[in-house]
Each structure stands twice: as structure tokens, then as C-alpha cells.
Amino acid sequence: MTIHADGNREEGNMRRAIALGTLLAAGTLVLAATSRPANQEPRTVTIQSMDVRENLYVVSGGGGHTAVLVTETDGVVLVDTKLAGWGQSILEAVQAITSQPVTVIINTHTHGDHVGGNADFSATVEIVAHENAATRMAGMDAFAGAGAEFLPDRTFGDTLTLFEGRDQIDLYYFGTGHTDGDTVVVFPALGTAHMGDLFAFLGPPYIDVGNGGSGVAYPDTLDRIVASIAGVRRVIPGHIPPPPGSPMRGWTTWDDLREYARFNRDFLEAARASKEAGRSVDEAVAALDLWARYPEYGMDRAAANMQAIYDELGQ
Ligand SMILES: [Zn+2]
């Protein structure tokens, strides 16, 4: 069944459409929300329930995955806001499932495809991020001048807990990896974590050295996460798209995260061994033997990461 609602609502020069559909992945509900800025391509996101009873959703499209928690009494909490200009699509998707206002935004890290939509929400929304991410964000063009209003209002160093009971959200910082300000967001009552881009996709991760990322520290950070957090079964990754042809799946599992931590450890060890053996970066990539053990992993970034790790280990 598809319900298409379009056209009757116009605000400014934005025309919006919401298509409501169902998709039959084990009790989950999928809605598609499209905002259509004048003279631009429509921006379509999909919102999928992690479990209808639990009020946790994943919004996909337009940048990193956005998690949506509809709390019992404190409004709607978003984790990440996608690329600039996509906040309206997130809002449309949220409004399709609840009349509660967005009250809190958690930004997992400084990248524009995770914080860009902040400016599309009310300035009264509380924005939360790790202190290093907040510092990095303050240096972004998007947050210069009037944009500074959409910088984090609240920061933390190691951990921060928001709300309680079913709505509890635990924020953790375990060290550098993708950047130097990556937050792990855990919904303990729901057994679910949003990993941001610490775990963005299956393959060598993007190591943003310019924003404090580290390929040498990355496996340690992931190991600390796996060792420290208990009770999480489902993991919302930064970007992993739904597998082609399969029902939409905006999440993966704790076992997948564990495997990904192992992969990053194996990659670093291979880099160290090759460097010690005097191999060039190209030779080190050619010598990698991870393909057989991690068949689902894309290796597009292997050379870039080998170079980044070589640079970090020193010539
Ligand atoms: Zn990122």
C-alpha cells in the first residue's frame, strides 16, 4: 500500500511531499519523506522503525544515518542531521511518525554530512557533542557568523547520560579514530547503539587526519568500545546502505562491529609488518591478505589508509 500526500502544503518556496508506504521487513515500518526545494532535485529520505514498540527509528538518505528517538516526555532526540539542506526532510519524516517536537540533537562528529542539517531546526533545540567535535565544528564555514547558533550547546569529555528509564541515552568517548571527537551513542533500554562514522561501512574506514583522526589509534578505540559496552545487540552504522535487492536494513549487529574492530586491528598489524619489511605503500597494499577473511568488505580505501598509517608510523 502506498499513500501519497503532495502539494497541499506549501511553505515559502518549498513544496513538500510525503509518501507513506510499508515495507515488510520483520515488523518494521518504512516511510519515505521528500522535501522539494524550488529548482532543485527532490530530497528523499526513508524512515524505518527499529521496532515499532520501542520508538527508535533510522532515517536514511542525504548523508549519514539519522537516529530518531521519540521519548516518553522529552520530545524527539535526533542523532546526526545529514548534509546541509536535508534537515527539512528529516523533520518531515519525524512529523510522519509523531507530533512531538525535536528537542535534542546529538552530533556524532564534526563532518558536514552529520551536522549540516542542524541549521534547519529551531535554535531552541539543544545540541550535544563531544568537546573536540564542538571545537572542530566551530571552525567550519557552516557555523560561522549566524551559523554559530547551531553549534553544540552542551559538550562532554568521557561520558554523558541524558534522560532515564526507557529514554536513557548514554554518550561515550573512547579516543581517536575517524576524527578526534567521535561519540558512541547508546540507547541501553533498546539494546542499540549509533556508531557515527567510527563504523561507517564495511571496509577500511575514512581516517580524517586533518580532524585529528588516527589509523594507529583506531583499533584501540574500537577494542575499548567492544570491551566496555554491554547489552547492545543492534548497531546503527554511519553509512552502510541497505544491501541491494534486500529489504531495507538501516542497522547491523554488535557481532558485525566486533568483526570490524578485528579487521581494523588486522589492517594495522599488516601495515606495521609491511613497513618493517621495507615494503612501499603499494607493495604493502598488494601484500594484504584480508580479502579472504573479510569477503563482504570493500577495499576502496586500502591504499589511502595504508598511506595514512605509514605516515603516522613515521618514515
Ligand atoms: Zn564522518
Residues whose N, C-alpha, C, O or C-beta is under 5 A from the ligand:
A	BS01	ZN	H111 D197
